[in-house]
Amino acid sequence: MLDRLGVECVSTRIYREVVEPERPAFTNNALDPQGTLLLDGFTTVIFAEQNGKTKLTLETMGIGRVSYDAQMLAEWKRMDPALDRLVALLANS
């Protein structure tokens, strides 16, 4: 896949913890085609009941491992609009 900066990368995940039905926690790393680590990340997703609905909390952190990592991390932070679309989609279902 190409990220928004035009850098080809592969995303990998390894689940480190799964507490059903509350919480998965996983690594989320980005590698270039040669296998070089570009971003080293960890994400926890928390599902909780709140007023009869499901509240989703996403906690993620990442460390850039290349010279252009600041740009990549800035793009990574733009996941919020994707989550907003997910919320809207779920609200309409």
Distance bins in CASP14 RR format, pairs under 12 A and 6 or more apart:
PFRMAT RR
TARGET T0000
AUTHOR 0000-0000-0000
RMODE 2
METHOD distances of the structure
MODEL  1
1 7 0 0 0 0 1 0 0 0 0 0 0
1 8 1 0 0 1 0 0 0 0 0 0 0
1 9 1 0 0 1 0 0 0 0 0 0 0
1 10 1 0 0 1 0 0 0 0 0 0 0
1 11 1 0 0 1 0 0 0 0 0 0 0
1 12 0 0 0 0 0 1 0 0 0 0 0
1 30 0 0 0 0 1 0 0 0 0 0 0
1 31 0 0 0 0 0 1 0 0 0 0 0
1 32 0 0 0 0 0 1 0 0 0 0 0
1 33 0 0 0 0 0 1 0 0 0 0 0
2 8 1 0 1 0 0 0 0 0 0 0 0
2 9 1 0 0 1 0 0 0 0 0 0 0
2 10 0 0 0 0 0 1 0 0 0 0 0
2 11 0 0 0 0 0 1 0 0 0 0 0
2 30 0 0 0 0 0 1 0 0 0 0 0
2 32 0 0 0 0 0 1 0 0 0 0 0
2 33 0 0 0 0 0 1 0 0 0 0 0
2 75 0 0 0 0 0 1 0 0 0 0 0
3 9 1 0 1 0 0 0 0 0 0 0 0
3 10 0 0 0 0 0 1 0 0 0 0 0
3 11 0 0 0 0 1 0 0 0 0 0 0
3 30 1 0 0 1 0 0 0 0 0 0 0
3 31 0 0 0 0 0 1 0 0 0 0 0
3 32 0 0 0 0 0 1 0 0 0 0 0
3 38 0 0 0 0 1 0 0 0 0 0 0
3 39 0 0 0 0 1 0 0 0 0 0 0
3 66 0 0 0 0 0 1 0 0 0 0 0
3 68 0 0 0 0 0 1 0 0 0 0 0
3 69 0 0 0 0 0 1 0 0 0 0 0
3 71 0 0 0 0 1 0 0 0 0 0 0
3 72 1 0 0 1 0 0 0 0 0 0 0
3 73 0 0 0 0 0 1 0 0 0 0 0
3 74 0 0 0 0 0 1 0 0 0 0 0
3 75 1 0 0 1 0 0 0 0 0 0 0
3 76 0 0 0 0 1 0 0 0 0 0 0
3 78 0 0 0 0 0 1 0 0 0 0 0
4 71 0 0 0 0 1 0 0 0 0 0 0
4 72 0 0 0 0 1 0 0 0 0 0 0
4 73 0 0 0 0 0 1 0 0 0 0 0
4 74 0 0 0 0 1 0 0 0 0 0 0
4 75 1 0 1 0 0 0 0 0 0 0 0
4 76 0 0 0 0 1 0 0 0 0 0 0
4 77 0 0 0 0 0 1 0 0 0 0 0
4 78 1 0 0 1 0 0 0 0 0 0 0
4 79 0 0 0 0 0 1 0 0 0 0 0
5 30 0 0 0 0 0 1 0 0 0 0 0
5 32 0 0 0 0 0 1 0 0 0 0 0
5 38 0 0 0 0 0 1 0 0 0 0 0
5 39 0 0 0 0 0 1 0 0 0 0 0
5 66 0 0 0 0 0 1 0 0 0 0 0
5 68 1 0 0 1 0 0 0 0 0 0 0
5 69 0 0 0 0 0 1 0 0 0 0 0
5 70 0 0 0 0 0 1 0 0 0 0 0
5 71 1 0 1 0 0 0 0 0 0 0 0
5 72 1 0 0 1 0 0 0 0 0 0 0
5 73 0 0 0 0 0 1 0 0 0 0 0
5 74 0 0 0 0 1 0 0 0 0 0 0
5 75 1 0 0 1 0 0 0 0 0 0 0
5 76 0 0 0 0 0 1 0 0 0 0 0
5 78 0 0 0 0 0 1 0 0 0 0 0
6 32 0 0 0 0 0 1 0 0 0 0 0
6 38 0 0 0 0 0 1 0 0 0 0 0
6 68 0 0 0 0 0 1 0 0 0 0 0
6 71 0 0 0 0 0 1 0 0 0 0 0
6 72 0 0 0 0 0 1 0 0 0 0 0
6 75 0 0 0 0 1 0 0 0 0 0 0
7 30 0 0 0 0 1 0 0 0 0 0 0
7 31 0 0 0 0 0 1 0 0 0 0 0
7 32 1 0 0 1 0 0 0 0 0 0 0
7 33 0 0 0 0 1 0 0 0 0 0 0
7 36 0 0 0 0 0 1 0 0 0 0 0
7 38 1 0 0 1 0 0 0 0 0 0 0
7 39 0 0 0 0 0 1 0 0 0 0 0
7 66 0 0 0 0 1 0 0 0 0 0 0
7 67 0 0 0 0 0 1 0 0 0 0 0
7 68 1 0 0 1 0 0 0 0 0 0 0
7 69 0 0 0 0 0 1 0 0 0 0 0
7 71 0 0 0 0 1 0 0 0 0 0 0
7 72 1 0 0 1 0 0 0 0 0 0 0
7 75 0 0 0 0 1 0 0 0 0 0 0
8 30 0 0 0 0 0 1 0 0 0 0 0
8 31 0 0 0 0 1 0 0 0 0 0 0
8 32 1 0 0 1 0 0 0 0 0 0 0
8 33 1 0 1 0 0 0 0 0 0 0 0
8 34 0 0 0 0 0 1 0 0 0 0 0
8 35 0 0 0 0 0 1 0 0 0 0 0
8 36 0 0 0 0 0 1 0 0 0 0 0
8 38 0 0 0 0 0 1 0 0 0 0 0
9 28 0 0 0 0 0 1 0 0 0 0 0
9 29 0 0 0 0 1 0 0 0 0 0 0
9 30 1 0 1 0 0 0 0 0 0 0 0
9 31 1 0 0 1 0 0 0 0 0 0 0
9 32 1 0 1 0 0 0 0 0 0 0 0
9 33 1 0 0 1 0 0 0 0 0 0 0
9 34 0 0 0 0 0 1 0 0 0 0 0
9 35 0 0 0 0 1 0 0 0 0 0 0
9 36 0 0 0 0 1 0 0 0 0 0 0
9 37 0 0 0 0 0 1 0 0 0 0 0
9 38 1 0 1 0 0 0 0 0 0 0 0
9 39 0 0 0 0 1 0 0 0 0 0 0
9 64 0 0 0 0 0 1 0 0 0 0 0
9 65 0 0 0 0 0 1 0 0 0 0 0
9 66 0 0 0 0 0 1 0 0 0 0 0
9 68 0 0 0 0 0 1 0 0 0 0 0
9 69 0 0 0 0 0 1 0 0 0 0 0
9 72 0 0 0 0 1 0 0 0 0 0 0
9 75 0 0 0 0 0 1 0 0 0 0 0
9 76 0 0 0 0 0 1 0 0 0 0 0
10 28 0 0 0 0 0 1 0 0 0 0 0
10 29 0 0 0 0 1 0 0 0 0 0 0
10 30 1 0 0 1 0 0 0 0 0 0 0
10 31 1 0 1 0 0 0 0 0 0 0 0
10 32 1 0 0 1 0 0 0 0 0 0 0
10 33 1 0 0 1 0 0 0 0 0 0 0
10 34 0 0 0 0 0 1 0 0 0 0 0
10 35 1 0 0 1 0 0 0 0 0 0 0
10 36 0 0 0 0 0 1 0 0 0 0 0
10 37 0 0 0 0 0 1 0 0 0 0 0
10 38 0 0 0 0 1 0 0 0 0 0 0
10 39 0 0 0 0 0 1 0 0 0 0 0
11 26 0 0 0 0 0 1 0 0 0 0 0
11 27 0 0 0 0 0 1 0 0 0 0 0
11 28 1 0 0 1 0 0 0 0 0 0 0
11 29 1 0 0 1 0 0 0 0 0 0 0
11 30 1 0 1 0 0 0 0 0 0 0 0
11 31 1 0 0 1 0 0 0 0 0 0 0
11 32 0 0 0 0 0 1 0 0 0 0 0
11 37 0 0 0 0 0 1 0 0 0 0 0
11 38 0 0 0 0 1 0 0 0 0 0 0
11 39 0 0 0 0 1 0 0 0 0 0 0
11 41 0 0 0 0 0 1 0 0 0 0 0
11 43 0 0 0 0 0 1 0 0 0 0 0
11 76 0 0 0 0 0 1 0 0 0 0 0
12 26 0 0 0 0 1 0 0 0 0 0 0
12 27 1 0 0 1 0 0 0 0 0 0 0
12 28 1 0 0 1 0 0 0 0 0 0 0
12 29 1 0 1 0 0 0 0 0 0 0 0
12 30 1 0 0 1 0 0 0 0 0 0 0
12 31 1 0 0 1 0 0 0 0 0 0 0
12 32 0 0 0 0 0 1 0 0 0 0 0
12 35 0 0 0 0 1 0 0 0 0 0 0
12 37 0 0 0 0 1 0 0 0 0 0 0
12 38 0 0 0 0 0 1 0 0 0 0 0
12 39 0 0 0 0 0 1 0 0 0 0 0
12 40 0 0 0 0 0 1 0 0 0 0 0
12 41 0 0 0 0 0 1 0 0 0 0 0
13 24 0 0 0 0 1 0 0 0 0 0 0
13 25 0 0 0 0 0 1 0 0 0 0 0
13 26 1 0 1 0 0 0 0 0 0 0 0
13 27 1 0 0 1 0 0 0 0 0 0 0
13 28 1 0 1 0 0 0 0 0 0 0 0
13 29 1 0 0 1 0 0 0 0 0 0 0
13 30 0 0 0 0 0 1 0 0 0 0 0
13 31 0 0 0 0 0 1 0 0 0 0 0
13 41 0 0 0 0 1 0 0 0 0 0 0
13 42 0 0 0 0 0 1 0 0 0 0 0
13 43 0 0 0 0 1 0 0 0 0 0 0
13 45 0 0 0 0 0 1 0 0 0 0 0
13 60 0 0 0 0 0 1 0 0 0 0 0
14 24 0 0 0 0 0 1 0 0 0 0 0
14 25 0 0 0 0 0 1 0 0 0 0 0
14 26 1 0 0 1 0 0 0 0 0 0 0
14 27 1 0 1 0 0 0 0 0 0 0 0
14 28 0 0 0 0 1 0 0 0 0 0 0
14 29 0 0 0 0 1 0 0 0 0 0 0
14 40 0 0 0 0 0 1 0 0 0 0 0
14 41 0 0 0 0 0 1 0 0 0 0 0
14 42 0 0 0 0 1 0 0 0 0 0 0
14 43 0 0 0 0 0 1 0 0 0 0 0
15 23 0 0 0 0 0 1 0 0 0 0 0
15 24 1 0 1 0 0 0 0 0 0 0 0
15 25 1 0 0 1 0 0 0 0 0 0 0
15 26 1 0 1 0 0 0 0 0 0 0 0
15 27 0 0 0 0 1 0 0 0 0 0 0
15 28 0 0 0 0 0 1 0 0 0 0 0
15 42 0 0 0 0 0 1 0 0 0 0 0
15 43 0 0 0 0 0 1 0 0 0 0 0
15 44 0 0 0 0 0 1 0 0 0 0 0
15 45 0 0 0 0 0 1 0 0 0 0 0
16 23 0 0 0 0 0 1 0 0 0 0 0
16 24 0 0 0 0 1 0 0 0 0 0 0
16 25 1 0 1 0 0 0 0 0 0 0 0
16 26 1 0 1 0 0 0 0 0 0 0 0
16 27 1 0 0 1 0 0 0 0 0 0 0
16 28 0 0 0 0 0 1 0 0 0 0 0
16 41 0 0 0 0 0 1 0 0 0 0 0
16 42 1 0 0 1 0 0 0 0 0 0 0
16 43 0 0 0 0 1 0 0 0 0 0 0
16 44 0 0 0 0 1 0 0 0 0 0 0
17 23 1 0 0 1 0 0 0 0 0 0 0
17 24 1 0 0 1 0 0 0 0 0 0 0
17 25 1 0 1 0 0 0 0 0 0 0 0
17 26 0 0 0 0 1 0 0 0 0 0 0
17 27 0 0 0 0 0 1 0 0 0 0 0
17 42 0 0 0 0 0 1 0 0 0 0 0
17 43 0 0 0 0 0 1 0 0 0 0 0
17 44 1 0 0 1 0 0 0 0 0 0 0
17 45 0 0 0 0 0 1 0 0 0 0 0
17 46 0 0 0 0 0 1 0 0 0 0 0
18 24 1 0 1 0 0 0 0 0 0 0 0
18 25 1 0 0 1 0 0 0 0 0 0 0
18 26 0 0 0 0 1 0 0 0 0 0 0
18 44 0 0 0 0 0 1 0 0 0 0 0
18 45 0 0 0 0 0 1 0 0 0 0 0
18 47 0 0 0 0 0 1 0 0 0 0 0
19 25 0 0 0 0 1 0 0 0 0 0 0
19 44 0 0 0 0 0 1 0 0 0 0 0
19 45 0 0 0 0 0 1 0 0 0 0 0
19 46 0 0 0 0 1 0 0 0 0 0 0
19 47 0 0 0 0 1 0 0 0 0 0 0
19 48 0 0 0 0 0 1 0 0 0 0 0
20 47 0 0 0 0 1 0 0 0 0 0 0
21 45 0 0 0 0 0 1 0 0 0 0 0
21 46 0 0 0 0 0 1 0 0 0 0 0
21 47 1 0 0 1 0 0 0 0 0 0 0
21 48 0 0 0 0 0 1 0 0 0 0 0
21 49 0 0 0 0 0 1 0 0 0 0 0
21 54 0 0 0 0 1 0 0 0 0 0 0
22 44 0 0 0 0 0 1 0 0 0 0 0
22 45 0 0 0 0 1 0 0 0 0 0 0
22 46 1 0 0 1 0 0 0 0 0 0 0
22 47 1 0 1 0 0 0 0 0 0 0 0
22 48 1 0 0 1 0 0 0 0 0 0 0
22 49 0 0 0 0 1 0 0 0 0 0 0
22 54 0 0 0 0 0 1 0 0 0 0 0
22 55 0 0 0 0 0 1 0 0 0 0 0
22 56 0 0 0 0 0 1 0 0 0 0 0
22 57 0 0 0 0 0 1 0 0 0 0 0
23 43 0 0 0 0 0 1 0 0 0 0 0
23 44 1 0 0 1 0 0 0 0 0 0 0
23 45 1 0 0 1 0 0 0 0 0 0 0
23 46 1 0 1 0 0 0 0 0 0 0 0
23 47 1 0 0 1 0 0 0 0 0 0 0
23 48 0 0 0 0 1 0 0 0 0 0 0
23 56 0 0 0 0 0 1 0 0 0 0 0
23 57 0 0 0 0 1 0 0 0 0 0 0
23 58 0 0 0 0 0 1 0 0 0 0 0
23 59 0 0 0 0 1 0 0 0 0 0 0
24 42 0 0 0 0 0 1 0 0 0 0 0
24 43 0 0 0 0 1 0 0 0 0 0 0
24 44 1 0 0 1 0 0 0 0 0 0 0
24 45 1 0 1 0 0 0 0 0 0 0 0
24 46 0 0 0 0 1 0 0 0 0 0 0
24 47 0 0 0 0 1 0 0 0 0 0 0
24 56 0 0 0 0 0 1 0 0 0 0 0
24 58 0 0 0 0 0 1 0 0 0 0 0
24 59 0 0 0 0 0 1 0 0 0 0 0
25 41 0 0 0 0 0 1 0 0 0 0 0
25 42 1 0 0 1 0 0 0 0 0 0 0
25 43 1 0 0 1 0 0 0 0 0 0 0
25 44 1 0 1 0 0 0 0 0 0 0 0
25 45 1 0 0 1 0 0 0 0 0 0 0
25 46 0 0 0 0 1 0 0 0 0 0 0
25 58 0 0 0 0 0 1 0 0 0 0 0
25 59 0 0 0 0 1 0 0 0 0 0 0
25 60 0 0 0 0 0 1 0 0 0 0 0
25 61 0 0 0 0 0 1 0 0 0 0 0
26 41 0 0 0 0 1 0 0 0 0 0 0
26 42 1 0 0 1 0 0 0 0 0 0 0
26 43 1 0 1 0 0 0 0 0 0 0 0
26 44 0 0 0 0 1 0 0 0 0 0 0
26 45 0 0 0 0 1 0 0 0 0 0 0
26 58 0 0 0 0 0 1 0 0 0 0 0
26 59 0 0 0 0 0 1 0 0 0 0 0
26 60 0 0 0 0 1 0 0 0 0 0 0
27 37 0 0 0 0 0 1 0 0 0 0 0
27 39 0 0 0 0 0 1 0 0 0 0 0
27 40 1 0 0 1 0 0 0 0 0 0 0
27 41 1 0 0 1 0 0 0 0 0 0 0
27 42 1 0 1 0 0 0 0 0 0 0 0
27 43 1 0 0 1 0 0 0 0 0 0 0
27 44 0 0 0 0 0 1 0 0 0 0 0
27 60 0 0 0 0 0 1 0 0 0 0 0
27 61 0 0 0 0 0 1 0 0 0 0 0
27 62 0 0 0 0 1 0 0 0 0 0 0
27 63 0 0 0 0 0 1 0 0 0 0 0
28 37 0 0 0 0 0 1 0 0 0 0 0
28 38 0 0 0 0 0 1 0 0 0 0 0
28 39 1 0 0 1 0 0 0 0 0 0 0
28 40 0 0 0 0 1 0 0 0 0 0 0
28 41 1 0 1 0 0 0 0 0 0 0 0
28 42 1 0 0 1 0 0 0 0 0 0 0
28 43 1 0 1 0 0 0 0 0 0 0 0
28 44 0 0 0 0 0 1 0 0 0 0 0
28 45 0 0 0 0 0 1 0 0 0 0 0
28 58 0 0 0 0 0 1 0 0 0 0 0
28 59 0 0 0 0 0 1 0 0 0 0 0
28 60 1 0 0 1 0 0 0 0 0 0 0
28 61 0 0 0 0 1 0 0 0 0 0 0
28 62 0 0 0 0 1 0 0 0 0 0 0
28 63 0 0 0 0 0 1 0 0 0 0 0
28 76 0 0 0 0 1 0 0 0 0 0 0
28 79 0 0 0 0 0 1 0 0 0 0 0
29 35 0 0 0 0 1 0 0 0 0 0 0
29 36 0 0 0 0 0 1 0 0 0 0 0
29 37 1 0 0 1 0 0 0 0 0 0 0
29 38 1 0 0 1 0 0 0 0 0 0 0
29 39 1 0 0 1 0 0 0 0 0 0 0
29 40 1 0 1 0 0 0 0 0 0 0 0
29 41 1 0 1 0 0 0 0 0 0 0 0
29 42 0 0 0 0 1 0 0 0 0 0 0
29 43 0 0 0 0 0 1 0 0 0 0 0
29 62 0 0 0 0 1 0 0 0 0 0 0
29 63 0 0 0 0 1 0 0 0 0 0 0
29 64 0 0 0 0 0 1 0 0 0 0 0
29 65 0 0 0 0 1 0 0 0 0 0 0
29 72 0 0 0 0 0 1 0 0 0 0 0
29 76 0 0 0 0 0 1 0 0 0 0 0
30 36 0 0 0 0 1 0 0 0 0 0 0
30 37 1 0 0 1 0 0 0 0 0 0 0
30 38 1 0 1 0 0 0 0 0 0 0 0
30 39 1 0 1 0 0 0 0 0 0 0 0
30 40 0 0 0 0 1 0 0 0 0 0 0
30 41 0 0 0 0 1 0 0 0 0 0 0
30 62 0 0 0 0 1 0 0 0 0 0 0
30 63 0 0 0 0 0 1 0 0 0 0 0
30 64 0 0 0 0 1 0 0 0 0 0 0
30 65 0 0 0 0 1 0 0 0 0 0 0
30 66 0 0 0 0 1 0 0 0 0 0 0
30 68 0 0 0 0 0 1 0 0 0 0 0
30 69 0 0 0 0 1 0 0 0 0 0 0
30 72 1 0 0 1 0 0 0 0 0 0 0
30 73 0 0 0 0 0 1 0 0 0 0 0
30 75 0 0 0 0 0 1 0 0 0 0 0
30 76 0 0 0 0 1 0 0 0 0 0 0
31 37 1 0 1 0 0 0 0 0 0 0 0
31 38 1 0 0 1 0 0 0 0 0 0 0
31 39 0 0 0 0 1 0 0 0 0 0 0
31 40 0 0 0 0 0 1 0 0 0 0 0
31 41 0 0 0 0 0 1 0 0 0 0 0
31 65 0 0 0 0 1 0 0 0 0 0 0
31 66 0 0 0 0 0 1 0 0 0 0 0
32 38 1 0 1 0 0 0 0 0 0 0 0
32 39 0 0 0 0 0 1 0 0 0 0 0
32 65 0 0 0 0 0 1 0 0 0 0 0
32 66 0 0 0 0 1 0 0 0 0 0 0
32 68 0 0 0 0 0 1 0 0 0 0 0
32 72 0 0 0 0 0 1 0 0 0 0 0
34 66 0 0 0 0 0 1 0 0 0 0 0
35 65 0 0 0 0 0 1 0 0 0 0 0
35 66 0 0 0 0 0 1 0 0 0 0 0
36 64 0 0 0 0 0 1 0 0 0 0 0
36 65 1 0 0 1 0 0 0 0 0 0 0
36 66 1 0 0 1 0 0 0 0 0 0 0
36 67 0 0 0 0 0 1 0 0 0 0 0
36 69 0 0 0 0 0 1 0 0 0 0 0
37 62 0 0 0 0 0 1 0 0 0 0 0
37 63 0 0 0 0 1 0 0 0 0 0 0
37 64 0 0 0 0 1 0 0 0 0 0 0
37 65 1 0 1 0 0 0 0 0 0 0 0
37 66 0 0 0 0 1 0 0 0 0 0 0
37 69 0 0 0 0 0 1 0 0 0 0 0
37 72 0 0 0 0 0 1 0 0 0 0 0
38 62 0 0 0 0 0 1 0 0 0 0 0
38 63 0 0 0 0 0 1 0 0 0 0 0
38 64 1 0 0 1 0 0 0 0 0 0 0
38 65 1 0 1 0 0 0 0 0 0 0 0
38 66 1 0 1 0 0 0 0 0 0 0 0
38 67 0 0 0 0 0 1 0 0 0 0 0
38 68 0 0 0 0 1 0 0 0 0 0 0
38 69 1 0 0 1 0 0 0 0 0 0 0
38 71 0 0 0 0 0 1 0 0 0 0 0
38 72 1 0 0 1 0 0 0 0 0 0 0
38 73 0 0 0 0 0 1 0 0 0 0 0
38 75 0 0 0 0 0 1 0 0 0 0 0
38 76 0 0 0 0 0 1 0 0 0 0 0
39 60 0 0 0 0 0 1 0 0 0 0 0
39 61 0 0 0 0 0 1 0 0 0 0 0
39 62 1 0 0 1 0 0 0 0 0 0 0
39 63 1 0 0 1 0 0 0 0 0 0 0
39 64 1 0 1 0 0 0 0 0 0 0 0
39 65 1 0 0 1 0 0 0 0 0 0 0
39 66 0 0 0 0 1 0 0 0 0 0 0
39 68 0 0 0 0 0 1 0 0 0 0 0
39 69 1 0 0 1 0 0 0 0 0 0 0
39 70 0 0 0 0 0 1 0 0 0 0 0
39 71 0 0 0 0 0 1 0 0 0 0 0
39 72 1 0 1 0 0 0 0 0 0 0 0
39 73 1 0 0 1 0 0 0 0 0 0 0
39 74 0 0 0 0 0 1 0 0 0 0 0
39 75 0 0 0 0 1 0 0 0 0 0 0
39 76 1 0 0 1 0 0 0 0 0 0 0
39 77 0 0 0 0 0 1 0 0 0 0 0
40 60 0 0 0 0 0 1 0 0 0 0 0
40 61 0 0 0 0 1 0 0 0 0 0 0
40 62 1 0 0 1 0 0 0 0 0 0 0
40 63 1 0 1 0 0 0 0 0 0 0 0
40 64 1 0 0 1 0 0 0 0 0 0 0
40 65 1 0 1 0 0 0 0 0 0 0 0
40 66 0 0 0 0 0 1 0 0 0 0 0
40 69 0 0 0 0 1 0 0 0 0 0 0
40 72 0 0 0 0 0 1 0 0 0 0 0
40 73 0 0 0 0 0 1 0 0 0 0 0
40 76 0 0 0 0 0 1 0 0 0 0 0
41 59 0 0 0 0 0 1 0 0 0 0 0
41 60 1 0 0 1 0 0 0 0 0 0 0
41 61 1 0 0 1 0 0 0 0 0 0 0
41 62 1 1 0 0 0 0 0 0 0 0 0
41 63 1 0 0 1 0 0 0 0 0 0 0
41 64 0 0 0 0 1 0 0 0 0 0 0
41 65 0 0 0 0 1 0 0 0 0 0 0
41 69 0 0 0 0 0 1 0 0 0 0 0
41 72 0 0 0 0 0 1 0 0 0 0 0
41 73 0 0 0 0 0 1 0 0 0 0 0
41 76 0 0 0 0 1 0 0 0 0 0 0
42 58 0 0 0 0 0 1 0 0 0 0 0
42 59 0 0 0 0 1 0 0 0 0 0 0
42 60 1 0 0 1 0 0 0 0 0 0 0
42 61 1 0 1 0 0 0 0 0 0 0 0
42 62 1 0 0 1 0 0 0 0 0 0 0
42 63 0 0 0 0 1 0 0 0 0 0 0
43 57 0 0 0 0 0 1 0 0 0 0 0
43 58 1 0 0 1 0 0 0 0 0 0 0
43 59 1 0 0 1 0 0 0 0 0 0 0
43 60 1 0 1 0 0 0 0 0 0 0 0
43 61 1 0 0 1 0 0 0 0 0 0 0
43 62 0 0 0 0 1 0 0 0 0 0 0
43 76 0 0 0 0 0 1 0 0 0 0 0
43 79 0 0 0 0 1 0 0 0 0 0 0
44 56 0 0 0 0 0 1 0 0 0 0 0
44 57 0 0 0 0 1 0 0 0 0 0 0
44 58 1 0 0 1 0 0 0 0 0 0 0
44 59 1 0 1 0 0 0 0 0 0 0 0
44 60 1 0 0 1 0 0 0 0 0 0 0
44 61 0 0 0 0 1 0 0 0 0 0 0
45 54 0 0 0 0 0 1 0 0 0 0 0
45 55 0 0 0 0 0 1 0 0 0 0 0
45 56 1 0 0 1 0 0 0 0 0 0 0
45 57 1 0 0 1 0 0 0 0 0 0 0
45 58 1 0 1 0 0 0 0 0 0 0 0
45 59 1 0 0 1 0 0 0 0 0 0 0
45 60 0 0 0 0 1 0 0 0 0 0 0
45 83 0 0 0 0 0 1 0 0 0 0 0
45 86 0 0 0 0 0 1 0 0 0 0 0
46 54 0 0 0 0 0 1 0 0 0 0 0
46 55 0 0 0 0 1 0 0 0 0 0 0
46 56 1 0 0 1 0 0 0 0 0 0 0
46 57 1 0 1 0 0 0 0 0 0 0 0
46 58 1 0 0 1 0 0 0 0 0 0 0
46 59 1 0 0 1 0 0 0 0 0 0 0
46 60 0 0 0 0 0 1 0 0 0 0 0
47 53 0 0 0 0 0 1 0 0 0 0 0
47 54 1 0 1 0 0 0 0 0 0 0 0
47 55 1 0 0 1 0 0 0 0 0 0 0
47 56 1 0 0 1 0 0 0 0 0 0 0
47 57 0 0 0 0 1 0 0 0 0 0 0
47 58 0 0 0 0 0 1 0 0 0 0 0
48 54 1 0 0 1 0 0 0 0 0 0 0
48 55 1 0 1 0 0 0 0 0 0 0 0
48 56 0 0 0 0 1 0 0 0 0 0 0
48 57 1 0 0 1 0 0 0 0 0 0 0
49 55 1 0 0 1 0 0 0 0 0 0 0
49 56 0 0 0 0 0 1 0 0 0 0 0
50 56 0 0 0 0 1 0 0 0 0 0 0
50 57 0 0 0 0 0 1 0 0 0 0 0
53 87 0 0 0 0 0 1 0 0 0 0 0
53 90 0 0 0 0 1 0 0 0 0 0 0
53 91 0 0 0 0 1 0 0 0 0 0 0
54 86 0 0 0 0 0 1 0 0 0 0 0
54 87 0 0 0 0 0 1 0 0 0 0 0
54 90 0 0 0 0 1 0 0 0 0 0 0
54 91 0 0 0 0 0 1 0 0 0 0 0
55 87 0 0 0 0 0 1 0 0 0 0 0
55 90 0 0 0 0 0 1 0 0 0 0 0
56 83 1 0 0 1 0 0 0 0 0 0 0
56 84 0 0 0 0 0 1 0 0 0 0 0
56 86 0 0 0 0 1 0 0 0 0 0 0
56 87 1 0 0 1 0 0 0 0 0 0 0
56 90 0 0 0 0 1 0 0 0 0 0 0
57 83 0 0 0 0 0 1 0 0 0 0 0
58 77 0 0 0 0 0 1 0 0 0 0 0
58 79 1 0 0 1 0 0 0 0 0 0 0
58 80 0 0 0 0 1 0 0 0 0 0 0
58 82 0 0 0 0 0 1 0 0 0 0 0
58 83 1 0 0 1 0 0 0 0 0 0 0
58 84 0 0 0 0 0 1 0 0 0 0 0
58 86 0 0 0 0 0 1 0 0 0 0 0
58 87 0 0 0 0 0 1 0 0 0 0 0
60 73 0 0 0 0 0 1 0 0 0 0 0
60 76 0 0 0 0 1 0 0 0 0 0 0
60 77 0 0 0 0 1 0 0 0 0 0 0
60 79 1 0 0 1 0 0 0 0 0 0 0
60 80 0 0 0 0 0 1 0 0 0 0 0
60 83 0 0 0 0 0 1 0 0 0 0 0
61 73 0 0 0 0 0 1 0 0 0 0 0
61 76 0 0 0 0 0 1 0 0 0 0 0
61 77 0 0 0 0 0 1 0 0 0 0 0
62 69 0 0 0 0 1 0 0 0 0 0 0
62 70 0 0 0 0 0 1 0 0 0 0 0
62 72 0 0 0 0 1 0 0 0 0 0 0
62 73 1 0 0 1 0 0 0 0 0 0 0
62 74 0 0 0 0 0 1 0 0 0 0 0
62 76 1 0 0 1 0 0 0 0 0 0 0
62 77 0 0 0 0 1 0 0 0 0 0 0
62 79 0 0 0 0 0 1 0 0 0 0 0
63 69 1 0 0 1 0 0 0 0 0 0 0
63 70 0 0 0 0 0 1 0 0 0 0 0
63 72 0 0 0 0 0 1 0 0 0 0 0
63 73 0 0 0 0 1 0 0 0 0 0 0
63 76 0 0 0 0 0 1 0 0 0 0 0
64 70 0 0 0 0 1 0 0 0 0 0 0
64 71 0 0 0 0 0 1 0 0 0 0 0
64 72 1 0 0 1 0 0 0 0 0 0 0
64 73 1 0 0 1 0 0 0 0 0 0 0
64 74 0 0 0 0 0 1 0 0 0 0 0
64 75 0 0 0 0 0 1 0 0 0 0 0
64 76 0 0 0 0 1 0 0 0 0 0 0
65 72 0 0 0 0 1 0 0 0 0 0 0
65 73 0 0 0 0 0 1 0 0 0 0 0
66 72 1 0 0 1 0 0 0 0 0 0 0
66 73 0 0 0 0 0 1 0 0 0 0 0
68 74 0 0 0 0 0 1 0 0 0 0 0
68 75 0 0 0 0 0 1 0 0 0 0 0
69 75 0 0 0 0 0 1 0 0 0 0 0
69 76 0 0 0 0 1 0 0 0 0 0 0
70 76 0 0 0 0 0 1 0 0 0 0 0
70 77 0 0 0 0 0 1 0 0 0 0 0
71 77 0 0 0 0 0 1 0 0 0 0 0
71 78 0 0 0 0 0 1 0 0 0 0 0
72 78 0 0 0 0 0 1 0 0 0 0 0
73 79 0 0 0 0 0 1 0 0 0 0 0
75 81 0 0 0 0 0 1 0 0 0 0 0
75 82 0 0 0 0 0 1 0 0 0 0 0
76 82 0 0 0 0 0 1 0 0 0 0 0
77 83 0 0 0 0 0 1 0 0 0 0 0
78 84 0 0 0 0 0 1 0 0 0 0 0
79 85 0 0 0 0 0 1 0 0 0 0 0
79 86 0 0 0 0 0 1 0 0 0 0 0
80 86 0 0 0 0 0 1 0 0 0 0 0
80 87 0 0 0 0 0 1 0 0 0 0 0
81 87 0 0 0 0 0 1 0 0 0 0 0
81 88 0 0 0 0 0 1 0 0 0 0 0
82 88 0 0 0 0 0 1 0 0 0 0 0
82 89 0 0 0 0 0 1 0 0 0 0 0
83 89 0 0 0 0 0 1 0 0 0 0 0
83 90 0 0 0 0 0 1 0 0 0 0 0
84 90 0 0 0 0 0 1 0 0 0 0 0
84 91 0 0 0 0 0 1 0 0 0 0 0
85 91 0 0 0 0 0 1 0 0 0 0 0
85 92 0 0 0 0 0 1 0 0 0 0 0
86 92 0 0 0 0 0 1 0 0 0 0 0
86 93 0 0 0 0 0 1 0 0 0 0 0
87 93 0 0 0 0 0 1 0 0 0 0 0
END
